[in-house]
Amino acid sequence: MPTYETMSFHLETERLVLRPWADSDAGDFRALLSERGNGTPPLEEAWADIASLLAATATTGIALLPVQRRDEGDFIGYCGLIIGRSTLEEPEIAYELFQHAHGRGYATEAARAVLAAAAATGRERLWSTVRAWNAPSLRVLEKLGFARHHVSTDDRGEVVWLTRPLS
């Protein structure tokens, strides 16, 4: 099994900062999750989710990171690498932003920084899985050079699998 460098957990772009999770992110995180339309999770659940993300980072050397706007300093979502439906050798890129932050190029900007960080670990390929109905996310991935690999179906519908070489 190949050995990979640890991903950088602090990334900066022209407009954004991606950094490690803090307990103080729990309120914003639960507000973001509530935009999915399944209710607002309890604060304790958000803290537990953050603890789980931090534990996964310590174990895997890859991270899903909070995204905040540089000038405003506000939490607008997350972006990073996860194992998800893939593997540690070829992880998935994942992102989710508040609806008010959509359409401004933030997801693409954050994901470009994560792609560079992934390449620096020595990995050769990333995956992404997106619900077939999520045209905005599919457009972001297309801008980043991801190509459709296949489509699968689960109990919630079609999942589009995309991949991108890092070298």
N, C-alpha and C positions, 0 to 999 in steps of 0.2 A: 504494500500500500504506500503510495507516495506521501511524502511529508510536505505540508504547505506552511508558508509563513502565516503569522497571525494577521488578520485584517486590521487596518487602521480604524480605530474607533472614534476618531475625531477628523471630520472632513469639512472643508470649507470651499464654497464656490463664490462667485461674484455676489450673489444675493442671499445665500443660505449657509447655515451651520448645521452639520449633522454631528451629534455627540452622544455619549452614553446616557442611558436612562437614569433618572433620579426619582425618588419617592414623590417629589413635588410635581411630577408629570402625571400623576394618577388622575387628577381631576380633568385635565385636558384630554387624556387618553380615553377616559370613559365618555366624555362628550363626543369625541370622534367616533367611538364605537356605537354610540346612540344614533348617529346619522345613518347607520345601516338599516334602521327601522325595526329593530327587535327590542326596543326599550333601552333604558339606561342601566348598565350594570352597576351593582353596589361598589362603593369606593374600595371596600376590602378586596373585591374581586379584581379591580384594576391594580391594586398593590400586588396581589398574588400574581397577576399576569406579568407585571414588571419584574418581579422577583424571578419568575420562570424564564423570562427573556434574558436576564442577567446571568442566570445559571447556565442556560444554553450557550451563551457567549463564552463563558469561562470554560465550558467543556469542548466546544467546537472551534473556537478561534474566529468565528464569523459572527456578524451582529446585524440585527434590525435596529436602526438608530432613529431617535426623534429628530424631526426636521423643524428648525425654526428660522424665521426670516432674520437676516443679519441686522438690518437697521431697526426693525420693530421689536425684535427679541421674542416674538410670540411663537408658540408651538402651533404648527400647521399640519402636522401628520408624522408619518414615519416612512423610512426607506432603508433597505439593506438586504442582506443575504439571510436566507433561512434554508433548512433542509426541506421542509414542506413535503411535496410529493416526489422530491428528487433525492440526491445523496450529498454527503459532505464533500465528495470529490467534485461533483458538478451541482452546486446548490442552485436554488431559485433566487431570483431578484424579486423583491416584494415592495410594494408601496401603497399608501393610502393617505389621502389628504382631505382636510375639511372641504366641504363643498364650496365655501366662500373663497378657497384658494385654487379652485379649478380654473383651467383656461388661461393661466398666466405663465405656463412653461416651467413651473416649479417641479413637477414630477420628473420631467425630462432632465432638468438641471441636477436634481438630487441623484437621479439614477445614473447619470454620466459620471458623477463623482464615485458612486458605488462600483460602477464598471471598472474604473481605474484602480480602485482599492482591491477589487477582486483579482484583476490581472496581476497586481503587485504581490499577491499571495502565491503565484505560480500556477494557479488553476488555468485550464485550457478552454473550458466551456461553461456557460451558465444556461439555466432554464428559466422559463416563466410559465405559469399556468394562469389563465384568465377565463372567466365565464364568457361564453360566446356573445352574450348581449352587451358586454362592456366595451363598446366601440372606442371611448376615449382612452382606455388603458391599452387597447390594441394599437391605437395610433401612436401613443408614447413609445411602445416597444418597437414599432416599425421605424420611428425616427432614430432609435438607438441601434438599429441594425439587426434586430431579432427577426427570425424567419419561422413561419409555421412548420411544425414538425408533424403533428397529428392531432386528432380530436378524440376525446374519450367522453363517456357519459357516466354520471353518477346520479344519486338520488335527487340532486338539485338541477340537473340538466347537463348541457354540453360544456366541456372544458377544453379550451384551445391550448395546446402545448407548443411553446415556441423555444427556440434555442439560438445561441449566439456564441461564436468562437471568440476567445479573448486574445489570441495571438495573431 
